[in-house]
Amino acid sequence: MAKSADVQRKWALVGAEARLKEVQAEIAEIYEVFPELRSGNRPAAPLAPSTRTRHFSPKGKAAISDGMRKYWARRKAAAAKAAKAGAKS
C-alpha cells in the first residue's frame, strides 16, 4: 500500500509543478499589463464607506414591534391550524 501512496504523491507533485508554472505565467502576464503593481508605488485604495446604524424614533420602534407581534401571531395561528389538520388525518 505504501508503494501506491508513493506513486500517487509523485503524480500529485507533477501536477502541482505544472500548476505552479501556469500561475507564474499568469503573474508575468498581469505584470505586463499592470507594471505599476511590480514597483509598489500604486495609488492608495479608496476608503470603504462608513457604516451607519439606523436610529428609530420611539413611534417607529412601536410600529415595528406591533407589526412583528402580528406577524408572529399569524405564523403561530397557521402552525396551529396545520397541526390540527395533521392530527385529523
DSSP file (Angstrom, degrees, kcal/mol; ACC not computed):
  #  RESIDUE AA STRUCTURE BP1 BP2  ACC     N-H-->O    O-->H-N    N-H-->O    O-->H-N    TCO  KAPPA ALPHA  PHI   PSI    X-CA   Y-CA   Z-CA
    1    1 A M     >        0   0    0      0, 0.0     4,-1.9     0, 0.0     5,-0.2   0.000 360.0 360.0 360.0 -32.8    0.0    0.0    0.0
    2    2 A A  H  >  +     0   0    0      1,-0.2     4,-2.1     2,-0.2     5,-0.1   0.852 360.0  57.1 -63.5 -33.5    2.9    2.3    0.7
    3    3 A K  H  > S+     0   0    0      1,-0.2     4,-2.1     2,-0.2    -1,-0.2   0.902 105.3  50.2 -65.3 -40.5    4.0    1.9   -2.9
    4    4 A S  H  > S+     0   0    0      1,-0.2     4,-2.5     2,-0.2    -1,-0.2   0.900 110.0  50.2 -63.8 -41.7    0.6    3.1   -4.2
    5    5 A A  H  X S+     0   0    0     -4,-1.9     4,-2.5     1,-0.2    -1,-0.2   0.877 109.4  52.0 -65.1 -37.5    0.8    6.2   -1.9
    6    6 A D  H  X S+     0   0    0     -4,-2.1     4,-2.1     2,-0.2    -2,-0.2   0.911 110.9  46.8 -65.1 -41.8    4.3    7.0   -3.2
    7    7 A V  H  X S+     0   0    0     -4,-2.1     4,-2.2     2,-0.2    -2,-0.2   0.915 112.5  50.2 -65.5 -42.6    3.1    6.8   -6.8
    8    8 A Q  H  X S+     0   0    0     -4,-2.5     4,-2.2     1,-0.2    -2,-0.2   0.911 110.8  49.0 -62.6 -42.5    0.1    8.9   -6.1
    9    9 A R  H  X S+     0   0    0     -4,-2.5     4,-2.4     2,-0.2    -1,-0.2   0.888 108.4  54.7 -64.5 -38.0    2.3   11.5   -4.3
   10   10 A K  H  X S+     0   0    0     -4,-2.1     4,-2.0     1,-0.2    -2,-0.2   0.928 110.6  44.8 -61.8 -45.1    4.6   11.5   -7.3
   11   11 A W  H  X S+     0   0    0     -4,-2.2     4,-2.3     1,-0.2    -1,-0.2   0.863 111.4  53.6 -68.3 -34.9    1.8   12.3   -9.7
   12   12 A A  H  X S+     0   0    0     -4,-2.2     4,-2.5     2,-0.2    -1,-0.2   0.898 108.3  50.6 -63.9 -39.6    0.4   15.0   -7.4
   13   13 A L  H  X S+     0   0    0     -4,-2.4     4,-2.5     2,-0.2    -2,-0.2   0.903 109.1  50.6 -64.3 -42.3    3.9   16.6   -7.4
   14   14 A V  H  X S+     0   0    0     -4,-2.0     4,-2.0     1,-0.2    -2,-0.2   0.921 112.8  46.8 -61.6 -43.8    4.0   16.6  -11.2
   15   15 A G  H  X S+     0   0    0     -4,-2.3     4,-2.4     1,-0.2    -2,-0.2   0.893 111.2  51.4 -65.1 -40.2    0.5   18.2  -11.3
   16   16 A A  H  X S+     0   0    0     -4,-2.5     4,-2.4     1,-0.2    -2,-0.2   0.898 109.1  50.7 -64.8 -40.5    1.5   20.8   -8.6
   17   17 A E  H  X S+     0   0    0     -4,-2.5     4,-2.0     2,-0.2    -1,-0.2   0.906 110.6  49.3 -63.3 -41.3    4.6   21.7  -10.6
   18   18 A A  H  X S+     0   0    0     -4,-2.0     4,-1.9     1,-0.2    -2,-0.2   0.920 112.2  47.7 -64.5 -43.3    2.6   22.2  -13.8
   19   19 A R  H  X S+     0   0    0     -4,-2.4     4,-2.5     1,-0.2    -2,-0.2   0.884 108.6  54.9 -65.4 -37.8    0.0   24.3  -12.0
   20   20 A L  H  X S+     0   0    0     -4,-2.4     4,-2.4     1,-0.2    -1,-0.2   0.893 107.1  50.2 -62.2 -40.2    2.8   26.4  -10.4
   21   21 A K  H  X S+     0   0    0     -4,-2.0     4,-2.0     2,-0.2    -1,-0.2   0.896 110.1  50.8 -64.4 -39.4    4.2   27.1  -13.9
   22   22 A E  H  X S+     0   0    0     -4,-1.9     4,-2.2     2,-0.2    -2,-0.2   0.922 110.8  48.2 -63.0 -44.3    0.7   28.2  -15.1
   23   23 A V  H  X S+     0   0    0     -4,-2.5     4,-2.4     1,-0.2    -2,-0.2   0.904 110.1  51.5 -64.3 -42.0    0.4   30.5  -12.1
   24   24 A Q  H  X S+     0   0    0     -4,-2.4     4,-2.1     1,-0.2    -1,-0.2   0.880 109.5  50.7 -63.2 -37.4    3.8   32.0  -12.7
   25   25 A A  H  X S+     0   0    0     -4,-2.0     4,-2.1     2,-0.2    -1,-0.2   0.896 109.8  50.2 -66.0 -39.7    2.9   32.6  -16.3
   26   26 A E  H  X S+     0   0    0     -4,-2.2     4,-2.4     2,-0.2    -2,-0.2   0.907 109.3  51.4 -63.7 -41.7   -0.3   34.4  -15.3
   27   27 A I  H  X S+     0   0    0     -4,-2.4     4,-2.4     1,-0.2    -2,-0.2   0.916 108.7  51.1 -61.4 -43.5    1.6   36.6  -12.9
   28   28 A A  H  X S+     0   0    0     -4,-2.1     4,-1.6     1,-0.2    -1,-0.2   0.898 110.1  49.8 -61.6 -40.7    4.0   37.6  -15.6
   29   29 A E  H  X S+     0   0    0     -4,-2.1     4,-1.9     2,-0.2    -1,-0.2   0.904 109.9  50.5 -64.7 -41.5    1.1   38.5  -17.9
   30   30 A I  H  X S+     0   0    0     -4,-2.4     4,-3.0     1,-0.2    -2,-0.2   0.916 109.1  50.8 -63.1 -43.4   -0.5   40.6  -15.1
   31   31 A Y  H  < S+     0   0    0     -4,-2.4    -1,-0.2     1,-0.2    -2,-0.2   0.821 107.4  55.0 -64.8 -30.2    2.7   42.5  -14.6
   32   32 A E  H  < S+     0   0    0     -4,-1.6    -1,-0.2    -5,-0.2    -2,-0.2   0.917 115.1  38.1 -66.7 -41.9    3.0   43.1  -18.3
   33   33 A V  H  < S+     0   0    0     -4,-1.9    -2,-0.2     1,-0.3    -1,-0.2   0.874 130.8  29.4 -76.4 -37.9   -0.5   44.7  -18.3
   34   34 A F    ><  +     0   0    0     -4,-3.0     3,-1.7    -5,-0.2     4,-0.4  -0.676  64.6 166.1-123.6  75.4   -0.1   46.5  -14.9
   35   35 A P  T >> S+     0   0    0      0, 0.0     3,-1.1     0, 0.0     4,-1.1   0.757  70.9  72.0 -64.6 -22.4    3.6   47.3  -14.4
   36   36 A E  H 3> S+     0   0    0      1,-0.3     4,-1.1     2,-0.2     5,-0.4   0.730  86.7  65.7 -66.2 -19.0    2.8   49.6  -11.5
   37   37 A L  H <4 S+     0   0    0     -3,-1.7    -1,-0.3     1,-0.2     5,-0.1   0.828  98.8  52.6 -68.7 -30.3    1.9   46.6   -9.4
   38   38 A R  H <4 S+     0   0    0     -3,-1.1    -2,-0.2    -4,-0.4    -1,-0.2   0.877 107.8  49.0 -73.1 -38.7    5.5   45.5   -9.5
   39   39 A S  H  < S-     0   0    0     -4,-1.1    -1,-0.2     1,-0.1    -2,-0.2   0.743  96.8-136.1 -78.7 -22.3    7.0   48.8   -8.3
   40   40 A G  S  < S+     0   0    0     -4,-1.1     2,-0.3     1,-0.1    -3,-0.1   0.508  72.5 112.9  82.6   2.9    4.7   49.1   -5.4
   41   41 A N        +     0   0    0     -5,-0.4    -1,-0.1     3,-0.0    -4,-0.1  -0.328  41.3 138.1-103.3  52.4    4.0   52.8   -6.0
   42   42 A R        -     0   0    0     -2,-0.3     3,-0.1     1,-0.1    -5,-0.0  -0.542  62.4 -85.7 -90.6 160.2    0.4   52.5   -6.9
   43   43 A P        -     0   0    0      0, 0.0    -1,-0.1     0, 0.0     2,-0.0  -0.269  53.1 -94.1 -65.3 152.4   -2.3   54.8   -5.7
   44   44 A A        -     0   0    0      1,-0.1     3,-0.1    -3,-0.1    -3,-0.0  -0.315  44.2-102.8 -66.0 148.3   -3.9   54.1   -2.3
   45   45 A A        -     0   0    0      1,-0.1    -1,-0.1    -3,-0.1     3,-0.1  -0.431  44.4 -98.2 -69.3 145.2   -7.1   52.1   -2.3
   46   46 A P        -     0   0    0      0, 0.0    -1,-0.1     0, 0.0     2,-0.1  -0.329  43.8-102.7 -64.2 147.5  -10.2   54.1   -1.8
   47   47 A L        -     0   0    0      1,-0.1     3,-0.1    -3,-0.1    -3,-0.0  -0.423  36.4-109.8 -70.7 144.4  -11.6   54.1    1.8
   48   48 A A        -     0   0    0      1,-0.1    -1,-0.1    -2,-0.1     3,-0.1  -0.472  41.1 -98.3 -71.3 144.4  -14.5   51.9    2.5
   49   49 A P        -     0   0    0      0, 0.0    -1,-0.1     0, 0.0     2,-0.1  -0.343  44.6-104.8 -63.5 145.2  -17.8   53.8    3.1
   50   50 A S        -     0   0    0      1,-0.1     2,-0.4    -3,-0.1    -3,-0.0  -0.419  31.3-121.8 -71.6 145.8  -18.5   54.2    6.8
   51   51 A T        -     0   0    0     -2,-0.1     2,-0.4    -3,-0.1    -1,-0.1  -0.728  26.9-159.0 -89.6 135.7  -21.2   52.0    8.2
   52   52 A R        -     0   0    0     -2,-0.4     2,-0.3     0, 0.0     0, 0.0  -0.900   7.8-139.1-116.3 143.9  -24.1   53.8    9.7
   53   53 A T        -     0   0    0     -2,-0.4     2,-0.3     1,-0.0     0, 0.0  -0.772  24.4-116.3 -99.0 147.9  -26.6   52.4   12.2
   54   54 A R        -     0   0    0     -2,-0.3     2,-0.5     1,-0.0    -1,-0.0  -0.576  21.3-157.5 -82.5 143.2  -30.2   53.2   12.0
   55   55 A H        -     0   0    0     -2,-0.3     2,-0.3     0, 0.0    -1,-0.0  -0.981   9.5-162.0-121.9 119.8  -31.9   55.2   14.7
   56   56 A F        -     0   0    0     -2,-0.5    -2,-0.0     1,-0.0     0, 0.0  -0.745  18.6-120.9-101.3 147.9  -35.6   54.8   15.1
   57   57 A S     >  -     0   0    0     -2,-0.3     4,-2.7     1,-0.1     5,-0.2  -0.397  33.8-105.9 -74.3 162.1  -37.9   57.1   16.9
   58   58 A P  H  > S+     0   0    0      0, 0.0     4,-2.2     0, 0.0     5,-0.1   0.879 124.6  52.7 -57.1 -36.7  -40.0   55.6   19.8
   59   59 A K  H  > S+     0   0    0      2,-0.2     4,-2.0     1,-0.2     5,-0.1   0.911 109.7  48.1 -65.6 -41.3  -43.0   55.8   17.5
   60   60 A G  H  > S+     0   0    0      2,-0.2     4,-2.3     1,-0.2    -1,-0.2   0.901 110.7  50.7 -64.9 -41.9  -41.1   53.9   14.7
   61   61 A K  H  X S+     0   0    0     -4,-2.7     4,-2.7     1,-0.2    -1,-0.2   0.904 109.8  50.8 -61.8 -40.9  -40.0   51.2   17.2
   62   62 A A  H  X S+     0   0    0     -4,-2.2     4,-2.6    -5,-0.2    -1,-0.2   0.896 109.4  50.6 -64.7 -39.7  -43.5   50.8   18.4
   63   63 A A  H  X S+     0   0    0     -4,-2.0     4,-2.4     2,-0.2    -2,-0.2   0.915 112.8  45.8 -64.8 -42.5  -44.8   50.4   14.8
   64   64 A I  H  X S+     0   0    0     -4,-2.3     4,-2.6     2,-0.2     5,-0.2   0.926 113.0  50.2 -65.4 -44.2  -42.1   47.8   14.1
   65   65 A S  H  X S+     0   0    0     -4,-2.7     4,-2.3     1,-0.2    -2,-0.2   0.919 111.7  47.8 -60.0 -44.8  -42.8   46.0   17.3
   66   66 A D  H  X S+     0   0    0     -4,-2.6     4,-2.2     1,-0.2    -1,-0.2   0.916 111.6  50.5 -63.3 -43.5  -46.6   45.9   16.7
   67   67 A G  H  X S+     0   0    0     -4,-2.4     4,-2.2     1,-0.2    -2,-0.2   0.908 111.8  46.8 -62.0 -42.1  -46.0   44.6   13.1
   68   68 A M  H  X S+     0   0    0     -4,-2.6     4,-2.8     2,-0.2     5,-0.2   0.880 108.9  55.0 -68.3 -37.1  -43.7   41.8   14.3
   69   69 A R  H  X S+     0   0    0     -4,-2.3     4,-1.8    -5,-0.2    -1,-0.2   0.921 111.4  44.8 -60.5 -43.1  -46.2   40.9   17.1
   70   70 A K  H  X S+     0   0    0     -4,-2.2     4,-2.3     2,-0.2    -2,-0.2   0.892 111.5  53.9 -67.4 -39.8  -48.9   40.5   14.4
   71   71 A Y  H  X S+     0   0    0     -4,-2.2     4,-2.1     1,-0.2    -2,-0.2   0.937 111.2  44.1 -59.4 -48.6  -46.6   38.6   12.1
   72   72 A W  H  X S+     0   0    0     -4,-2.8     4,-2.5     1,-0.2    -1,-0.2   0.834 110.6  55.3 -69.5 -31.4  -45.7   36.0   14.8
   73   73 A A  H  X S+     0   0    0     -4,-1.8     4,-2.4    -5,-0.2    -1,-0.2   0.913 108.7  48.4 -64.8 -41.5  -49.3   35.7   15.8
   74   74 A R  H  X S+     0   0    0     -4,-2.3     4,-2.4     2,-0.2    -2,-0.2   0.909 112.5  48.3 -64.2 -41.4  -50.3   34.9   12.2
   75   75 A R  H  X S+     0   0    0     -4,-2.1     4,-2.5     2,-0.2    -2,-0.2   0.915 111.7  49.3 -64.1 -42.7  -47.4   32.3   12.0
   76   76 A K  H  X S+     0   0    0     -4,-2.5     4,-2.3     1,-0.2    -2,-0.2   0.905 111.9  48.7 -64.5 -41.4  -48.5   30.7   15.3
   77   77 A A  H  X S+     0   0    0     -4,-2.4     4,-2.3     2,-0.2    -1,-0.2   0.903 111.9  49.0 -65.1 -41.2  -52.1   30.5   14.2
   78   78 A A  H  X S+     0   0    0     -4,-2.4     4,-2.3     2,-0.2    -2,-0.2   0.893 111.6  49.3 -66.1 -38.9  -51.1   28.9   10.8
   79   79 A A  H  X S+     0   0    0     -4,-2.5     4,-2.5     2,-0.2    -2,-0.2   0.902 111.5  48.9 -66.1 -40.5  -48.9   26.4   12.6
   80   80 A A  H  X S+     0   0    0     -4,-2.3     4,-2.3     2,-0.2    -2,-0.2   0.897 111.2  50.3 -65.9 -39.3  -51.7   25.5   15.0
   81   81 A K  H  X S+     0   0    0     -4,-2.3     4,-2.3     2,-0.2    -2,-0.2   0.903 111.7  47.7 -63.9 -41.7  -54.1   25.1   12.1
   82   82 A A  H  X S+     0   0    0     -4,-2.3     4,-2.2     2,-0.2    -2,-0.2   0.891 112.0  49.6 -66.5 -39.6  -51.6   22.9   10.2
   83   83 A A  H  X S+     0   0    0     -4,-2.5     4,-1.8     2,-0.2    -2,-0.2   0.893 111.2  49.5 -66.7 -38.5  -51.1   20.8   13.4
   84   84 A K  H  X S+     0   0    0     -4,-2.3     4,-1.3     2,-0.2    -2,-0.2   0.902 111.6  48.4 -66.2 -41.0  -54.8   20.4   13.9
   85   85 A A  H  X S+     0   0    0     -4,-2.3     4,-0.8     1,-0.2    -2,-0.2   0.865 111.5  50.8 -66.7 -36.1  -55.3   19.4   10.3
   86   86 A G  H  < S+     0   0    0     -4,-2.2     3,-0.3     1,-0.2    -1,-0.2   0.831 106.5  54.3 -69.7 -32.3  -52.4   16.9   10.6
   87   87 A A  H  < S+     0   0    0     -4,-1.8    -1,-0.2     1,-0.2    -2,-0.2   0.805 103.3  56.9 -73.1 -28.7  -53.9   15.4   13.7
   88   88 A K  H  <        0   0    0     -4,-1.3    -1,-0.2     1,-0.2    -2,-0.2   0.783 360.0 360.0 -71.9 -26.8  -57.3   14.7   12.0
   89   89 A S     <        0   0    0     -4,-0.8    -1,-0.2    -3,-0.3    -2,-0.1   0.493 360.0 360.0 -65.7 360.0  -55.6   12.6    9.3
